[in-house]
């Protein structure tokens, strides 16, 4: 699996991403060493925030979130015995 490059460093004056930045999380991450050059992207909190965040990580926006949610539901229905354990 190909590793994604980190997002640009969180700097309110020079942010180089089209994603909305979670500035509170950015302030915390700046103190945590290895994450200093990454920017936490804000995901919509519409009940699908996990799938929104995964979509942002995969392609940079939330357009895949409904498809990811549907594919996850299908996976869990088809293999419910595995997930019930």
ChimeraX attribute file (.defattr): number of C-alpha atoms within 10 A of each C-alpha:
attribute: neighborCount
match mode: 1-to-1
recipient: residues
	/A:1	3
	/A:2	4
	/A:3	5
	/A:4	8
	/A:5	7
	/A:6	11
	/A:7	15
	/A:8	15
	/A:9	18
	/A:10	23
	/A:11	13
	/A:12	10
	/A:13	6
	/A:14	9
	/A:15	15
	/A:16	13
	/A:17	14
	/A:18	9
	/A:19	16
	/A:20	14
	/A:21	17
	/A:22	14
	/A:23	16
	/A:24	9
	/A:25	14
	/A:26	21
	/A:27	15
	/A:28	11
	/A:29	18
	/A:30	16
	/A:31	10
	/A:32	9
	/A:33	8
	/A:34	9
	/A:35	15
	/A:36	17
	/A:37	15
	/A:38	16
	/A:39	26
	/A:40	20
	/A:41	21
	/A:42	16
	/A:43	21
	/A:44	14
	/A:45	10
	/A:46	8
	/A:47	8
	/A:48	15
	/A:49	15
	/A:50	16
	/A:51	22
	/A:52	25
	/A:53	20
	/A:54	17
	/A:55	20
	/A:56	19
	/A:57	13
	/A:58	12
	/A:59	10
	/A:60	16
	/A:61	18
	/A:62	19
	/A:63	13
	/A:64	17
	/A:65	19
	/A:66	14
	/A:67	12
	/A:68	17
	/A:69	15
	/A:70	12
	/A:71	12
	/A:72	13
	/A:73	13
	/A:74	12
	/A:75	12
	/A:76	14
	/A:77	12
	/A:78	11
	/A:79	11
	/A:80	12
	/A:81	9
	/A:82	9
	/A:83	10
	/A:84	7
	/A:85	5
